[in-house]
Amino acid sequence: MPSIVQCHEFGGPEVLRVVECADAPLGPGEVRYDVGAFALNRADLMFLRGEHYTIPSFPSRIGQEAAGVVTELGEGVTAFQLGDRVTALPFFTSTHGVQGTSAVTPAEYLTRVPAALDLEQGTAIWMQYLTSWFAFVEVARLRPDDTVLITAAASSAGLGALQIARLLGVRAIATVRSAAKADLVRAQGADAVVVTGRDDLSAAVRDVSGGAGIAASFDPIGGRSLFDYADLLAEGATVLAYGTLSDEQPSVPVAAMVRANAVFHPYSMFNHMREPGQRARAVAAISAALETGRLAPIIDRVFDFHELIDAYRYMESNAQNGKIVVRGESLHATQG
């Protein structure tokens, strides 16, 4: 019988339960697959605490990213066959959590695992790359040689953003809290790395942008983060605020934003996943880049399924550089 990860109340990782549960009948357009691996995201912690805009109905499954092998097809599904290796695309849902040894996802939010990747890599791609793809391509509409500022660049989303910027020909300035992370972000495509509290951000912006300023910022910090660079924004810049790592809502320096004719954009990739055209373009471009090696997912650490709570605790520590992946029992059995 499959094991699924549920929460029955709000809280931290301690409220998670692994429950054996018989498969429910598939609805039209749904696909069931054995989960070989699933990935954790900070949004999962927000979901657990009731801080996410997706509101659970208890008991609730959790998780957005998983990869595995198709075992059953719902009515009307023609895009996949039994035995296909598939990976779930994150989307706005409170009913289709994927963490566990089996998952069900609407076919429109599944795609095949790129042939060059294994299942652990296959579950580590979409949140990492789609978050910045939509931000840079669909919202900010960055052009080659524009300059983007990526704060908290050693995070999973930050590392993905650096690779997407390189793919698009966009210059990237990365900020990190520790000098120990500078080489990591530089290897992912940063044109300049600024250690917060030590290095001169304004000099880096001047050098990288040629004096043009920051065309967009990709900022998950919140609080007063924007005050650190508001005076460095280019004319018409877009500030993409997509998180609150500081545990504070973003503050906006209005005068500086007006001077730059800049836009503050509260951003979520889930709003763009709702648009079939945007979703198809993004998946096609990212899949092609994965197949050719122009994108390569960064995995920090892989946990076994029985170490689920440890994996969540590790995510809470903010010590990771890249994705945290948990093996499904089926994958562990094949490797064991």
C-alpha positions as CSV (number, residue, x, y, z in Angstrom):
1,M,0.0,0.0,0.0
2,P,1.4,3.4,-0.9
3,S,2.8,5.7,1.8
4,I,1.9,9.4,1.6
5,V,3.0,12.4,3.5
6,Q,0.2,14.4,5.3
7,C,-0.3,17.2,7.7
8,H,-3.4,17.3,10.0
9,E,-2.8,20.7,11.5
10,F,-0.6,23.8,11.1
11,G,2.9,23.7,12.6
12,G,6.5,22.8,11.7
13,P,7.9,19.5,10.4
14,E,6.8,17.8,13.6
15,V,3.2,17.8,12.3
16,L,4.0,15.7,9.3
17,R,2.8,12.1,9.2
18,V,3.5,9.2,6.9
19,V,0.3,7.4,6.3
20,E,-0.4,4.2,4.4
21,C,-3.4,4.8,2.1
22,A,-5.1,2.8,-0.6
23,D,-5.2,4.4,-4.0
24,A,-8.3,6.5,-4.7
25,P,-9.9,6.2,-8.2
26,L,-8.4,8.5,-10.8
27,G,-10.4,11.3,-12.1
28,P,-10.5,12.2,-15.8
29,G,-7.2,13.6,-17.0
30,E,-5.2,12.4,-14.0
31,V,-2.1,10.3,-14.0
32,R,-0.8,8.0,-11.2
33,Y,2.9,7.3,-10.8
34,D,5.3,5.6,-8.4
35,V,7.4,8.3,-6.9
36,G,11.1,7.7,-7.2
37,A,12.1,11.0,-5.7
38,F,10.5,14.3,-4.5
39,A,12.0,17.7,-3.7
40,L,11.4,20.0,-0.8
41,N,10.8,23.8,-1.2
42,R,10.5,26.6,1.3
43,A,6.9,26.9,0.1
44,D,6.3,23.6,1.8
45,L,7.3,25.1,5.2
46,M,5.0,28.1,4.5
47,F,2.2,25.7,3.6
48,L,2.7,23.8,6.9
49,R,2.5,27.0,8.9
50,G,-0.5,28.4,7.2
51,E,1.5,31.2,5.7
52,H,1.2,30.2,2.0
53,Y,-1.6,31.5,-0.2
54,T,-2.6,27.9,-0.9
55,I,-4.8,27.0,2.1
56,P,-4.9,23.3,3.0
57,S,-8.0,21.3,3.9
58,F,-7.0,18.8,6.6
59,P,-5.8,16.2,6.4
60,S,-3.8,17.4,3.5
61,R,-1.0,16.0,1.3
62,I,1.9,18.3,0.7
63,G,4.6,19.0,-1.9
64,Q,4.8,20.2,-5.5
65,E,7.8,18.4,-7.1
66,A,8.1,14.7,-7.7
67,A,9.4,12.3,-10.4
68,G,8.6,8.7,-11.0
69,V,7.1,6.1,-13.3
70,V,3.6,6.1,-14.6
71,T,1.4,3.2,-13.3
72,E,-2.1,4.3,-14.2
73,L,-3.9,6.6,-16.6
74,G,-7.2,8.4,-16.1
75,E,-9.9,8.8,-18.7
76,G,-8.8,10.9,-21.6
77,V,-5.1,10.9,-21.0
78,T,-3.2,10.3,-24.3
79,A,0.0,12.2,-23.7
80,F,1.6,9.5,-21.5
81,Q,1.9,5.7,-21.5
82,L,2.4,3.2,-18.7
83,G,6.1,3.1,-17.8
84,D,6.9,6.7,-18.8
85,R,9.3,8.6,-16.6
86,V,7.5,11.7,-15.6
87,T,8.1,14.8,-13.5
88,A,5.5,17.0,-11.9
89,L,5.2,20.7,-12.7
90,P,4.4,22.9,-9.7
91,F,1.0,24.5,-9.8
92,F,-1.6,26.2,-7.6
93,T,-3.3,23.3,-5.8
94,S,-4.4,22.2,-2.3
95,T,-5.5,18.7,-3.5
96,H,-2.6,17.2,-5.4
97,G,0.4,17.0,-3.0
98,V,3.1,14.6,-4.3
99,Q,5.3,13.7,-1.4
100,G,5.2,10.0,-0.7
101,T,5.7,6.8,-2.6
102,S,2.8,7.3,-5.0
103,A,1.3,10.5,-6.4
104,V,-1.5,11.7,-8.7
105,T,-1.1,14.7,-10.9
106,P,-3.3,16.2,-13.7
107,A,-1.7,15.3,-17.0
108,E,-1.4,19.0,-18.0
109,Y,1.0,19.5,-15.1
110,L,3.3,16.5,-16.0
111,T,6.1,16.3,-18.4
112,R,8.6,13.6,-19.2
113,V,11.9,13.5,-17.4
114,P,14.6,14.7,-19.8
115,A,16.5,11.6,-21.0
116,A,19.8,13.0,-19.7
117,L,18.5,13.1,-16.1
118,D,17.8,10.5,-13.4
119,L,14.7,10.7,-11.2
120,E,16.5,12.6,-8.4
121,Q,17.7,15.2,-10.9
122,G,14.3,15.1,-12.6
123,T,12.5,16.2,-9.5
124,A,14.9,19.1,-8.9
125,I,14.3,21.2,-12.0
126,W,11.0,22.9,-12.2
127,M,10.7,25.1,-9.2
128,Q,14.4,25.9,-9.5
129,Y,14.1,27.1,-13.1
130,L,10.5,28.1,-13.7
131,T,10.6,30.6,-10.8
132,S,13.2,32.8,-12.5
133,W,12.1,31.9,-16.1
134,F,8.7,33.5,-15.8
135,A,10.1,36.4,-13.8
136,F,12.8,37.3,-16.4
137,V,11.0,36.4,-19.6
138,E,7.3,37.0,-19.0
139,V,7.4,39.8,-16.4
140,A,10.6,41.8,-16.6
141,R,11.1,40.9,-20.3
142,L,14.9,41.1,-19.9
143,R,17.1,41.4,-23.0
144,P,20.6,40.2,-23.6
145,D,23.1,42.4,-21.8
146,D,20.5,43.7,-19.3
147,T,21.7,43.4,-15.7
148,V,19.8,41.5,-13.0
149,L,20.5,41.5,-9.3
150,I,19.9,38.2,-7.7
151,T,19.8,38.3,-3.9
152,A,20.2,35.3,-1.7
153,A,21.9,33.8,-4.7
154,A,23.1,30.6,-3.1
155,S,19.5,29.4,-2.5
156,S,17.9,26.9,-4.8
157,A,15.9,29.5,-6.6
158,G,18.9,31.8,-6.7
159,L,21.2,29.2,-8.3
160,G,18.5,28.4,-10.8
161,A,18.2,32.1,-11.6
162,L,21.9,32.4,-12.3
163,Q,21.7,29.6,-14.8
164,I,18.6,31.1,-16.5
165,A,20.3,34.5,-16.7
166,R,23.3,32.9,-18.4
167,L,21.0,31.0,-20.8
168,L,19.3,34.3,-21.7
169,G,22.5,36.3,-22.1
170,V,21.6,38.5,-19.1
171,R,24.4,39.8,-16.9
172,A,23.9,38.8,-13.2
173,I,25.1,40.2,-10.0
174,A,24.7,37.8,-7.1
175,T,24.6,38.6,-3.4
176,V,25.5,36.1,-0.7
177,R,25.8,36.3,3.1
178,S,29.1,34.3,3.3
179,A,32.3,34.5,1.3
180,A,32.3,30.7,1.4
181,K,29.4,30.7,-1.1
182,A,31.1,33.1,-3.6
183,D,32.7,30.4,-5.7
184,L,29.5,28.4,-5.9
185,V,27.4,31.2,-7.3
186,R,30.2,32.4,-9.6
187,A,30.4,28.9,-11.1
188,Q,26.6,29.1,-12.0
189,G,27.1,32.3,-14.1
190,A,27.4,35.3,-11.8
191,D,29.3,38.2,-13.4
192,A,30.0,39.6,-10.0
193,V,29.5,38.4,-6.5
194,V,28.8,40.7,-3.6
195,V,29.2,39.5,0.0
196,T,26.6,41.4,2.0
197,G,28.1,43.7,4.6
198,R,31.6,43.4,3.1
199,D,31.6,44.3,-0.6
200,D,30.5,47.5,-2.5
201,L,27.3,46.7,-4.3
202,S,27.2,50.0,-6.1
203,A,30.6,49.4,-7.6
204,A,29.6,46.0,-8.8
205,V,26.5,47.4,-10.4
206,R,28.5,50.2,-12.1
207,D,31.1,47.7,-13.5
208,V,28.7,45.0,-14.6
209,S,26.0,47.2,-16.1
210,G,28.4,49.8,-17.6
211,G,26.6,52.5,-15.6
212,A,23.1,51.5,-16.9
213,G,21.9,50.2,-13.5
214,I,19.8,47.2,-12.5
215,A,17.1,46.3,-15.0
216,A,15.5,43.9,-12.6
217,S,16.0,42.4,-9.1
218,F,15.1,38.9,-8.1
219,D,14.6,39.2,-4.4
220,P,13.3,36.7,-1.9
221,I,14.5,38.5,1.3
222,G,11.7,41.0,2.1
223,G,12.0,43.5,4.9
224,R,14.3,46.4,4.0
225,S,16.3,44.5,1.3
226,L,15.1,46.9,-1.4
227,F,16.6,49.8,0.4
228,D,20.1,48.4,-0.2
229,Y,19.8,48.9,-4.0
230,A,16.8,51.1,-4.8
231,D,19.2,53.9,-5.8
232,L,20.9,51.6,-8.3
233,L,17.9,50.7,-10.3
234,A,17.8,51.5,-14.0
235,E,15.0,53.6,-15.6
236,G,11.9,51.4,-15.7
237,A,13.4,48.6,-13.6
238,T,11.2,45.8,-12.2
239,V,11.7,44.6,-8.6
240,L,10.5,41.0,-8.4
241,A,9.7,40.3,-4.8
242,Y,9.1,36.5,-4.3
243,G,9.7,35.7,-0.7
244,T,10.3,36.8,2.9
245,L,13.4,35.1,4.1
246,S,13.8,37.9,6.6
247,D,10.4,36.9,8.1
248,E,9.3,40.5,7.4
249,Q,7.0,41.8,4.6
250,P,8.9,44.0,2.1
251,S,9.3,47.7,2.7
252,V,9.3,49.9,-0.4
253,P,11.3,53.2,-0.6
254,V,8.8,55.1,-2.6
255,A,10.9,58.1,-3.5
256,A,13.7,56.0,-5.0
257,M,11.2,53.9,-6.9
258,V,9.6,57.0,-8.4
259,R,12.9,58.5,-9.4
260,A,13.7,55.3,-11.3
261,N,10.1,54.9,-12.7
262,A,10.5,51.4,-11.3
263,V,7.8,48.8,-10.6
264,F,7.5,46.7,-7.4
265,H,6.0,43.4,-8.5
266,P,4.9,40.9,-5.8
267,Y,5.7,37.7,-7.8
268,S,4.7,34.1,-7.8
269,M,5.5,31.6,-10.6
270,F,2.2,29.9,-9.8
271,N,0.2,32.7,-11.4
272,H,2.1,32.1,-14.7
273,M,1.7,28.3,-14.5
274,R,-2.0,28.9,-15.0
275,E,-1.4,30.2,-18.5
276,P,-1.1,27.3,-20.9
277,G,0.9,29.3,-23.5
278,Q,3.4,30.6,-21.0
279,R,3.7,27.2,-19.3
280,A,4.3,25.4,-22.7
281,R,7.0,27.9,-23.8
282,A,8.8,27.7,-20.5
283,V,8.8,23.8,-20.3
284,A,9.9,23.5,-23.9
285,A,12.8,26.0,-23.5
286,I,14.0,24.6,-20.1
287,S,13.7,20.9,-21.3
288,A,15.8,21.7,-24.4
289,A,18.5,23.4,-22.3
290,L,18.5,20.4,-19.9
291,E,18.9,17.9,-22.8
292,T,21.9,19.9,-24.1
293,G,23.5,20.5,-20.7
294,R,23.1,24.3,-20.8
295,L,21.1,23.9,-17.6
296,A,22.1,21.4,-14.9
297,P,20.1,21.1,-11.6
298,I,22.0,21.7,-8.4
299,I,21.2,19.2,-5.7
300,D,22.6,19.9,-2.2
301,R,21.7,16.7,-0.5
302,V,19.6,13.5,-0.9
303,F,17.7,12.0,2.0
304,D,16.1,8.5,2.2
305,F,12.3,8.4,2.7
306,H,12.6,7.4,6.4
307,E,14.7,10.6,7.0
308,L,11.8,12.9,5.9
309,I,11.7,15.0,9.0
310,D,15.5,15.3,9.0
311,A,15.2,16.7,5.5
312,Y,12.7,19.3,6.6
313,R,14.8,20.3,9.6
314,Y,17.8,20.7,7.2
315,M,15.8,23.0,5.0
316,E,14.8,25.0,8.1
317,S,18.5,25.5,8.9
318,N,19.1,27.4,5.6
319,A,22.4,25.6,5.3
320,Q,21.7,24.1,1.9
321,N,23.1,25.3,-1.4
322,G,20.7,23.9,-4.0
323,K,17.8,21.5,-3.9
324,I,17.0,19.1,-1.1
325,V,15.7,15.7,-2.5
326,V,14.1,12.8,-0.8
327,R,14.2,9.3,-2.3
328,G,10.9,7.5,-2.6
329,E,11.0,3.9,-1.3
330,S,10.7,2.5,-4.8
331,L,13.9,4.2,-5.9
332,H,15.7,3.2,-2.7
333,A,14.7,-0.4,-3.3
334,T,16.1,-0.4,-6.8
335,Q,19.4,1.0,-5.6
336,G,19.6,-1.0,-2.4
